[in-house]
Amino acid sequence: MPTFQSDGLNLNYESAGEGPVVLCIHGFASSGKVNWVDVGWVDTLTGAGYRAVTLDNRGHGASDKPHDPERYHPQDMARDAVALLDHLGIDQAAVLGYSMGARIAAFMAFEHEPRVACAIFGGMGMNLINGLSDGNDIIAGLRAPSLEELTHPTARQFRIFADHTGSDREALAACMETSRAPMARADVRRINVPVLVAVGEADTMAGAPEALANLLPQGEAFVIPKRDHMRATGDKAFKAAGLAFLGRTFAARSFS
């Protein structure tokens, strides 16, 4: 598996297809493979004529996993994404992020705007600004001796997911401490690239997509029907909305 270096860390990535580049940034406790390959997003993108580049964020997948919470600020993880574009010689890409990956995409679009043609914030609505209220419960769940002790539903969900993916739970706990830092409302208003905000209809973790889209200068909202936070990633309606958005804002504009 190919790797690159960023901030002294070895990070894993994969690339598939040819065409305009879509950089795919996964969510918390996931990986490039779990978040984008296994649910069919990579096949969807390459089938539509895009090059899909998936990244294993620090602390996840096959990438290095520091246990220091100071290594997981979203600004640092956004710089990892830019470093991957530099490594591959890519000047600009569309960025597709889910949950934590959407937060990283937002900081990337704000702080490195010339590198981002457009962005899709999946599984992230107004909690980009409001923060994640369940974060401390998730941290406690990751550090608990066993699943049987956990009663908090969100903590149980993420503990089960982390165990299923064979994750380093201490690295994930460190990541949760700092990666969930909210973005200032004024900074959201200054993200001056087209953004699709796509959140599941039954998602109680992301916050309202319409309210966030209304703050973005070029934002639009899409509600993924009948999906919660954990089941929206590979949804067909989400993929269709994402491809339509990319067709309007990236491929048609830059490559037609």
C-alpha positions in Angstrom: 0.0 0.0 0.0 1.5 3.4 -0.9 2.4 5.8 1.8 3.5 9.4 2.2 4.9 11.5 5.0 3.1 14.4 6.8 4.1 16.0 10.1 6.6 13.2 10.8 3.9 10.5 10.3 3.7 7.8 7.7 0.2 7.9 6.2 -1.5 5.4 3.9 -3.5 6.2 0.8 -4.9 4.5 -2.3 -5.7 5.8 -5.8 -8.1 4.4 -8.4 -9.3 5.5 -11.8 -8.4 8.4 -14.0 -9.8 11.9 -14.4 -10.6 14.8 -12.1 -9.5 13.9 -8.6 -11.9 13.4 -5.7 -10.0 13.2 -2.4 -12.1 11.0 0.0 -11.6 11.6 3.7 -13.1 9.1 6.0 -14.9 9.4 9.4 -13.9 8.6 12.9 -12.9 5.0 13.6 -13.1 4.2 10.0 -10.5 4.0 7.1 -10.3 4.7 3.4 -11.3 1.1 2.7 -14.2 0.8 5.1 -15.6 4.3 4.4 -15.2 4.5 0.6 -14.2 1.2 -1.0 -16.4 -1.3 0.9 -19.6 0.8 0.5 -19.1 1.3 -3.3 -18.1 5.0 -3.4 -14.8 4.4 -5.1 -16.5 2.3 -7.8 -19.2 5.0 -8.2 -16.6 7.7 -8.6 -14.3 5.8 -11.0 -17.4 4.7 -13.0 -18.3 8.3 -13.5 -14.9 9.2 -14.8 -13.2 10.5 -11.7 -9.9 9.5 -10.0 -10.7 8.5 -6.4 -8.0 9.0 -3.9 -8.6 7.6 -0.4 -6.6 8.6 2.7 -6.2 6.8 6.0 -6.2 9.6 8.5 -3.6 9.6 11.2 -4.7 7.3 14.0 -6.7 5.1 11.5 -6.4 2.3 9.1 -2.8 1.5 8.0 -1.5 5.0 9.0 0.6 5.8 12.0 -1.3 6.0 15.3 0.1 8.5 17.8 -1.5 8.4 21.3 -1.0 12.1 21.9 -4.2 14.1 21.6 -2.2 17.1 20.4 -1.5 15.3 17.2 -5.2 15.3 16.1 -6.4 18.8 15.7 -8.5 19.2 12.6 -6.1 21.8 11.2 -3.3 19.3 11.3 -5.3 16.6 9.7 -6.3 19.1 6.9 -2.6 19.7 6.3 -2.2 15.9 5.9 -4.7 16.0 3.1 -2.9 18.9 1.4 0.4 17.0 1.9 -1.1 14.0 0.0 -2.1 16.3 -2.9 1.4 17.6 -2.9 2.8 14.1 -2.9 0.7 13.2 -5.9 1.4 16.4 -7.7 -2.3 17.4 -7.7 -3.0 21.2 -7.6 -6.7 21.0 -6.9 -9.3 18.4 -6.1 -12.9 17.9 -5.0 -13.0 16.8 -1.4 -15.5 14.3 -0.2 -15.6 13.9 3.6 -17.9 12.0 6.0 -18.4 13.0 9.7 -14.9 13.7 11.1 -13.8 13.7 7.4 -16.3 16.4 6.6 -14.9 18.5 9.5 -11.4 18.0 8.1 -12.7 19.0 4.6 -14.2 22.2 6.1 -10.9 23.2 7.7 -9.1 22.3 4.4 -11.5 24.4 2.4 -11.1 27.4 4.8 -7.4 27.3 5.3 -6.3 25.9 1.9 -9.0 27.2 -0.4 -6.9 27.1 -3.7 -6.5 23.4 -3.3 -10.3 22.7 -3.0 -12.5 22.9 -6.1 -15.6 22.0 -4.1 -16.5 19.9 -1.1 -19.2 17.4 0.1 -19.8 17.4 3.8 -21.4 14.1 4.5 -22.8 13.4 8.0 -21.9 16.9 9.2 -24.5 19.6 9.6 -24.6 22.4 12.2 -22.5 20.4 14.6 -19.5 21.6 12.6 -20.1 24.7 14.6 -21.9 23.4 17.7 -19.5 20.5 18.4 -20.2 16.9 19.3 -22.1 16.6 22.6 -21.4 12.8 22.9 -17.6 13.1 22.5 -16.7 12.4 26.2 -19.0 9.4 26.3 -17.4 8.0 23.2 -13.9 8.5 24.7 -15.0 6.7 27.9 -16.5 3.9 25.8 -13.3 3.4 23.8 -11.3 3.2 27.1 -13.8 0.9 28.9 -12.5 -2.6 29.8 -15.4 -4.2 28.0 -18.4 -3.5 25.9 -20.7 -5.0 28.5 -20.1 -2.1 30.8 -21.4 0.5 28.3 -25.0 1.8 28.4 -24.6 5.0 26.4 -26.0 4.2 22.9 -23.5 6.3 20.9 -20.6 5.1 22.9 -21.7 1.5 22.3 -22.0 2.1 18.6 -18.5 3.5 18.2 -17.0 0.9 20.5 -18.5 -1.9 18.4 -17.4 -0.2 15.2 -13.8 0.3 16.6 -13.6 -3.4 17.6 -15.1 -4.5 14.2 -12.4 -2.6 12.3 -9.6 -3.7 14.7 -8.7 -0.1 15.5 -6.2 1.2 18.1 -8.7 2.3 20.7 -6.3 4.5 22.6 -5.3 6.3 19.4 -9.0 6.8 18.7 -9.6 8.2 22.2 -6.8 10.7 21.7 -8.2 11.6 18.3 -11.7 12.2 19.7 -10.3 14.6 22.3 -9.1 17.2 19.8 -10.4 16.3 16.3 -14.0 17.3 17.2 -13.0 21.0 17.7 -15.8 23.1 16.3 -15.3 25.7 13.5 -16.2 29.3 14.2 -19.4 30.5 12.6 -17.5 33.4 11.0 -15.0 31.0 9.5 -17.8 28.9 8.0 -19.2 32.0 6.3 -15.8 32.4 4.7 -15.6 29.0 3.0 -15.9 30.3 -0.5 -16.1 27.0 -2.5 -19.3 25.1 -3.5 -20.3 22.8 -0.7 -23.0 20.1 -0.6 -24.1 19.3 3.0 -25.6 15.8 3.0 -27.1 14.4 6.3 -29.2 11.4 7.0 -32.9 12.1 7.8 -32.5 10.1 11.0 -29.0 11.4 11.9 -29.0 12.7 15.5 -25.2 13.3 15.5 -24.6 15.7 12.6 -27.0 18.6 13.2 -29.2 20.3 10.7 -27.9 20.3 7.1 -30.1 23.2 5.9 -28.8 25.6 8.7 -25.2 24.9 7.8 -25.8 25.2 4.1 -27.4 28.6 4.6 -24.3 29.9 6.3 -22.0 28.8 3.5 -21.7 31.3 0.6 -22.2 28.5 -1.9 -23.9 25.9 0.2 -26.7 23.5 -0.6 -28.4 20.9 1.5 -29.4 17.3 0.8 -31.3 15.1 3.3 -30.4 11.4 2.8 -33.8 9.6 3.2 -34.4 7.2 6.1 -30.7 7.0 7.1 -29.0 7.6 10.4 -25.4 8.6 10.9 -23.9 5.1 10.7 -26.0 3.9 7.7 -25.9 6.9 5.4 -22.3 6.5 4.0 -23.0 4.1 1.1 -26.6 5.2 0.5 -27.6 5.3 -3.2 -29.4 8.6 -2.9 -26.3 10.1 -1.2 -24.1 8.9 -4.1 -26.5 10.2 -6.7 -26.7 13.6 -5.1 -22.9 13.7 -4.7 -22.3 12.8 -8.4 -24.9 15.4 -9.5 -23.2 18.0 -7.3 -19.7 17.2 -8.7 -21.1 17.3 -12.2 -22.3 20.9 -11.6 -19.4 22.3 -9.7 -16.2 20.4 -10.6 -16.2 18.3 -13.8 -18.4 20.6 -15.9 -16.6 23.7 -14.8 -13.0 22.5 -15.0 -12.9 19.7 -17.5 -15.7 20.1 -20.0 
